[in-house]
């Protein structure tokens, strides 16, 4: 095997290396990077190698911080199988943050619901010869929302009036165009949901008004009067009763 001659470096090249050392380029690197290197000299030229021990210690400290952050509930950007959410049964239990209701919080909303159905039942007896009915099933859900959670979005006056009147009109239109049947009910419900979303009137009980009109032969005789009875008229009555119930809950506690 032939040996190749090695040409020695000239003194001029050593002067260039001394004038422009490699350490000056690495001095501008971050302290964390420069701390992971150490210097050795070989034949007058500086060379660098990575300190494996310091890198290993850095990786261990990162994993320890990750374990501590998990224990205190701080989310990390790196996802793993351990970070997957577990099944929680808290939604099947009563809310622990809510305060237990007092006796007045129970009696006054119940009394308001009784008064609402009693008044509308009396109106039904008076308007029965004309075929007008006020005490329909969705108004029970409306009464529960207005009397128990008056600050909920569904209890807002705009949401209630807009949704009740609009959905009742949609039910009449769907029955007039498609007649009775599953297609008419499906179309009326879809249109009612879309109407409440567009009008920003979140009031879920109003979505059942079109279904009641399409399936109720007694209500079909009302035609567009169904929008006013029970649509708008029932809303006015329930809003009046809501003010009474809220006043009694705040001023007559027991």
C-alpha positions as semicolon CSV with decimal commas, in nm:
position;residue;x (nm);y (nm);z (nm)
1;X;0,000;0,000;0,000
2;X;0,156;0,328;-0,115
3;X;0,179;0,618;0,120
4;X;0,074;0,961;0,000
5;X;0,297;1,250;0,091
6;X;0,146;1,503;0,331
7;X;0,223;1,863;0,262
8;X;0,277;2,062;0,582
9;X;0,080;2,378;0,640
10;X;0,259;2,698;0,568
11;X;0,320;2,957;0,834
12;X;0,094;3,199;0,645
13;X;-0,209;2,972;0,697
14;X;-0,135;2,944;1,068
15;X;-0,129;3,320;1,088
16;X;-0,475;3,336;0,924
17;X;-0,611;3,085;1,175
18;X;-0,465;3,284;1,461
19;X;-0,614;3,604;1,320
20;X;-0,961;3,456;1,264
21;X;-1,010;3,192;1,534
22;X;-1,312;2,965;1,524
23;X;-1,397;3,055;1,882
24;X;-1,505;3,404;1,776
25;X;-1,787;3,258;1,563
26;X;-1,914;3,043;1,844
27;X;-1,895;3,321;2,099
28;X;-2,208;3,476;1,949
29;X;-2,408;3,154;1,995
30;X;-2,657;3,131;2,283
31;X;-2,522;3,052;2,621
32;X;-2,713;2,724;2,631
33;X;-2,543;2,605;2,313
34;X;-2,195;2,725;2,407
35;X;-2,228;2,562;2,749
36;X;-2,270;2,224;2,580
37;X;-1,927;2,240;2,409
38;X;-1,570;2,222;2,531
39;X;-1,242;2,308;2,357
40;X;-0,952;2,080;2,267
41;X;-0,641;2,174;2,072
42;X;-0,493;1,946;1,814
43;X;-0,197;2,051;1,597
44;X;-0,261;2,416;1,678
45;X;-0,621;2,410;1,541
46;X;-0,916;2,447;1,786
47;X;-1,176;2,170;1,758
48;X;-1,505;2,125;1,948
49;X;-1,706;1,830;2,058
50;X;-2,045;1,809;2,225
51;X;-2,058;1,743;2,597
52;X;-2,289;1,444;2,612
53;X;-2,321;1,452;2,988
54;X;-2,461;1,807;2,990
55;X;-2,707;1,723;2,711
56;X;-2,833;1,421;2,901
57;X;-2,880;1,631;3,214
58;X;-3,069;1,889;3,010
59;X;-3,305;1,623;2,869
60;X;-3,367;1,479;3,216
61;X;-3,450;1,820;3,359
62;X;-3,699;1,877;3,072
63;X;-3,873;1,546;3,142
64;X;-3,890;1,631;3,514
65;X;-4,047;1,969;3,438
66;X;-4,300;1,794;3,214
67;X;-4,399;1,556;3,495
68;X;-4,436;1,844;3,741
69;X;-4,648;2,044;3,494
70;X;-4,880;1,746;3,453
71;X;-4,920;1,713;3,828
72;X;-5,022;2,080;3,867
73;X;-5,251;2,074;3,564
74;X;-5,047;2,287;3,320
75;X;-5,088;2,180;2,958
76;X;-4,776;2,110;2,753
77;X;-4,742;2,154;2,376
78;X;-4,635;1,793;2,325
79;X;-4,929;1,551;2,309
80;X;-4,904;1,188;2,408
81;X;-5,126;0,895;2,497
82;X;-5,106;0,993;2,863
83;X;-5,263;1,332;2,786
84;X;-5,587;1,183;2,649
85;X;-5,894;1,291;2,852
86;X;-6,057;1,037;3,078
87;X;-6,426;0,965;3,102
88;X;-6,588;1,200;3,353
89;X;-6,913;1,130;3,535
90;X;-6,949;1,482;3,673
91;X;-7,218;1,568;3,418
92;X;-7,439;1,300;3,574
93;X;-7,419;1,464;3,916
94;X;-7,566;1,792;4,048
95;X;-7,353;2,099;4,004
96;X;-7,145;2,144;4,320
97;X;-7,103;2,519;4,260
98;X;-7,476;2,594;4,279
99;X;-7,634;2,693;4,608
100;X;-7,916;2,480;4,746
101;X;-8,251;2,649;4,671
102;X;-8,450;2,800;4,954
103;X;-8,818;2,735;5,014
104;X;-8,917;3,058;4,841
105;X;-8,711;2,961;4,535
106;X;-8,925;2,650;4,506
107;X;-9,270;2,780;4,592
108;X;-9,285;3,099;4,385
109;X;-9,187;2,944;4,047
110;X;-9,428;2,657;4,110
111;X;-9,703;2,904;4,197
112;X;-9,627;3,098;3,879
113;X;-9,662;2,785;3,667
114;X;-9,992;2,700;3,835
115;X;-10,123;3,052;3,778
116;X;-10,015;3,048;3,411
117;X;-10,194;2,723;3,331
118;X;-10,501;2,824;3,533
119;X;-10,538;3,158;3,354
120;X;-10,485;3,007;3,010
121;X;-10,728;2,727;3,092
122;X;-10,990;2,984;3,185
123;X;-10,926;3,167;2,857
124;X;-10,972;2,839;2,673
125;X;-11,318;2,800;2,826
126;X;-11,412;3,149;2,713
127;X;-11,274;3,108;2,359
128;X;-11,373;2,745;2,311
129;X;-11,674;2,827;2,088
130;X;-11,437;3,004;1,849
131;X;-11,192;2,713;1,842
132;X;-10,905;2,905;2,000
133;X;-10,680;2,731;2,250
134;X;-10,417;2,893;2,470
135;X;-10,291;2,618;2,698
136;X;-10,067;2,423;2,462
137;X;-9,788;2,194;2,579
138;X;-9,485;2,410;2,478
139;X;-9,602;2,685;2,712
140;X;-9,525;2,456;3,005
141;X;-9,158;2,455;2,903
142;X;-9,170;2,832;2,851
143;X;-9,311;2,879;3,202
144;X;-9,036;2,666;3,354
145;X;-8,767;2,872;3,179
146;X;-8,917;3,210;3,267
147;X;-8,988;3,133;3,632
148;X;-8,684;2,924;3,730
149;X;-8,404;3,077;3,519
150;X;-8,511;3,432;3,427
151;X;-8,152;3,530;3,343
152;X;-8,103;3,251;3,086
153;X;-8,071;3,346;2,717
154;X;-8,390;3,155;2,635
155;X;-8,582;3,374;2,883
156;X;-8,502;3,700;2,706
157;X;-8,810;3,884;2,584
158;X;-8,673;3,926;2,233
159;X;-8,585;3,558;2,201
160;X;-8,922;3,444;2,328
161;X;-9,142;3,673;2,116
162;X;-8,936;3,636;1,799
163;X;-8,910;3,257;1,822
164;X;-9,272;3,194;1,925
165;X;-9,421;3,412;1,651
166;X;-9,176;3,309;1,379
167;X;-9,195;2,934;1,444
168;X;-9,575;2,941;1,465
169;X;-9,588;3,114;1,126
170;X;-9,346;2,859;0,980
171;X;-9,572;2,576;1,097
172;X;-9,874;2,731;0,925
173;X;-9,680;2,781;0,601
174;X;-9,542;2,426;0,602
175;X;-9,889;2,280;0,653
176;X;-10,036;2,501;0,379
177;X;-9,769;2,395;0,127
178;X;-9,697;2,029;0,209
179;X;-10,003;1,927;0,409
180;X;-9,984;1,682;0,701
181;X;-9,714;1,418;0,714
182;X;-9,355;1,352;0,805
183;X;-9,213;1,571;0,530
184;X;-9,409;1,872;0,648
185;X;-9,300;1,819;1,009
186;X;-8,934;1,775;0,910
187;X;-8,934;2,083;0,690
188;X;-9,107;2,296;0,953
189;X;-8,865;2,191;1,227
190;X;-8,558;2,251;1,008
191;X;-8,688;2,592;0,903
192;X;-8,768;2,684;1,264
193;X;-8,417;2,599;1,381
194;X;-8,265;2,794;1,092
195;X;-8,492;3,090;1,169
196;X;-8,388;3,100;1,536
197;X;-8,020;3,084;1,442
198;X;-8,050;3,362;1,183
199;X;-8,264;3,583;1,408
200;X;-8,036;3,509;1,707
201;X;-8,345;3,416;1,906
202;X;-8,250;3,110;2,109
203;X;-8,579;2,978;2,253
204;X;-8,601;2,595;2,224
205;X;-8,969;2,551;2,328
206;X;-9,079;2,744;2,018
207;X;-8,951;2,464;1,791
208;X;-9,246;2,244;1,896
209;X;-9,513;2,492;1,786
210;X;-9,495;2,396;1,414
211;X;-9,522;2,026;1,499
212;X;-9,829;2,084;1,714
213;X;-10,003;2,280;1,441
214;X;-9,932;2,020;1,172
215;X;-10,054;1,729;1,387
216;X;-10,343;1,906;1,565
217;X;-10,669;1,915;1,372
218;X;-10,817;2,157;1,626
219;X;-10,534;2,405;1,580
220;X;-10,540;2,382;1,201
221;X;-10,874;2,562;1,198
222;X;-10,705;2,873;1,333
223;X;-10,485;2,915;1,026
224;X;-10,267;3,226;1,076
225;X;-10,453;3,317;1,394
226;X;-10,232;3,048;1,543
227;X;-9,949;3,302;1,536
228;X;-10,140;3,529;1,777
229;X;-10,320;3,258;1,979
230;X;-10,127;3,112;2,150
231;X;-9,809;3,260;1,998
232;X;-9,802;3,629;2,091
233;X;-10,088;3,633;2,347
234;X;-9,933;3,359;2,560
235;X;-9,597;3,537;2,558
236;X;-9,755;3,857;2,689
237;X;-9,930;3,670;2,970
238;X;-9,621;3,475;3,071
239;X;-9,401;3,785;3,072
240;X;-9,646;3,954;3,310
241;X;-9,644;3,654;3,541
242;X;-9,265;3,635;3,526
243;X;-9,232;3,987;3,663
244;X;-9,460;3,896;3,955
245;X;-9,269;3,576;4,032
246;X;-8,929;3,751;4,021
247;X;-9,055;4,025;4,251
248;X;-9,187;3,772;4,502
249;X;-8,864;3,571;4,495
250;X;-8,654;3,879;4,574
251;X;-8,876;4,045;4,833
252;X;-9,060;3,761;5,006
253;X;-8,802;3,502;5,103
254;X;-8,863;3,224;5,351
